Amino acid sequence: MSYKISKLDNFGRGITYVNDKITFIPNTLPDEEITLNITEEKSQYQVGEVNTFIKESPLRIKPLCPYYPKCGGCELMHTSYANTIALKKTKVNEIFENLYPDIEFAASPEPLHYRNKITLKVQNNQLGYYSGRTHKLIPIQECFLAHPAINKVIPLLNKLNIGNGEVTIRCNYNAEILLSIASNNHLNLKEDLTTYKIVGIVQNDQVIYGEDHFIDIINHHLYEISYNSFFQINPYITSIIFKDISNSIPDNSKILDLYCGVGSIGIACSPKAQQLYGVEIIPNAILNALKNAQINHVANASYHLGEVANIINKIPEDIDTVIVDPPRKGLDQLTIKTILEMHPSTLIYMSCDPQTLKRDLLKLQEKYQIQSMKAYDMFPYTYHIECLCILNLK
Ligand SMILES: C[S@@+](CC[C@H](N)C(=O)[O-])C[C@H]1O[C@@H](n2cnc3c(N)ncnc32)[C@H](O)[C@@H]1O
């Protein structure tokens, strides 16, 4: 029996119907016809895999990466980069159909080797990604999404005696490497770490070599980043997003940067700020933000450690512009209620999950109208989509 893929779902999987039941098939493209095997059966839906292709899409290509799709790191490497953009543009416009028309989609200036951070699992000294939603390790020697400096260090990590655990590899504008390792093994640090430009190794939150932070640069602003602070993972598209955010802020604003991480967005907008406040839950990120205000000569900034929901109403000033950049789960009820009560004239919402963004926009519409909305390919070859929404008080 052959089945036709109608379109992709929000996770980049093809959608077809088997006996009227919605069925998701990874690694397929719209209009492809396949025979399939069911791999997971649920009451409301099922997941399957391609058995044979009856008709392949002309837009299908041979994946560049030898580990695709087994390693689970990307979902869309079976088509051209241009087509991934077309598919994601269709998806984002479908999600926001009744909220904003014809959303522009900006491609990443670098579609491959863009990631400044990857986390690899380690089992018996072998490094790799877990396949799909399993704990089956797919050993890798390189990742096509990772910066070349990250790939260069992977062979060294195989020799460090990590044993079992996890390693997060970060690199900066200067191809320096910062490692954070979760493992109870005694590491072998006899290798020449300077060859790989390793500036620091942190094991189980303790520095065991060099520093616990390094400096990165976006649009001429310097950012100190600790091993456990958040930083945007694609510096090429981040540079564009930060310019777009700064351009949308009125001059001389009192800006509140919620979920501020190391202070990156607020500092990027500091030329527009009469006063800048930041709120963030990770202590090291707040220390980074204080340092970053100093090294970027932003004198009018103050930072507050804690949960946004608890701190937002303790900000003393009348705020004109609120920037929110929450994790995937979006804004909680209390934060939305407090923003509506504060009613800043401009509200800027940067989001890495269009579904939670849509949910929150429907609530914010009580007092705000969408002035503009744009999507960005922060995560090429994966299903993820970054959105920026500029809202004005009605
Ligand atoms: C998507 S990141 C954005 C960081 C920053 N805006 C940037 O561009 O680098 C979300 C940040 O929110 C922080 N965070 C998550 N939940 C939080 C909460 N309830 N209150 C305060 N900060 C939170 C995370 O630690 C992370 O730094």
The ligand as an ORCA input file, in Angstrom:
! r2SCAN-3c Opt
* xyz 0 1
  C      16.756     31.986     25.321
  S      17.857     32.464     26.579
  C      18.093     34.183     26.211
  C      19.332     34.821     26.792
  C      19.719     36.187     26.233
  N      18.576     37.018     25.987
  C      20.573     36.074     24.987
  O      20.149     36.538     23.914
  O      21.676     35.538     25.065
  C      16.839     32.457     27.988
  C      17.525     32.878     29.277
  O      16.533     32.917     30.317
  C      17.078     32.403     31.514
  N      15.906     31.967     32.293
  C      15.166     30.841     32.130
  N      14.119     30.841     32.972
  C      14.174     32.011     33.668
  C      13.358     32.606     34.679
  N      12.256     31.989     35.127
  N      13.707     33.806     35.158
  C      14.846     34.431     34.729
  N      15.649     33.927     33.756
  C      15.319     32.734     33.243
  C      18.028     31.322     31.049
  O      19.012     31.055     32.026
  C      18.609     31.949     29.772
  O      19.761     32.706     30.058
*
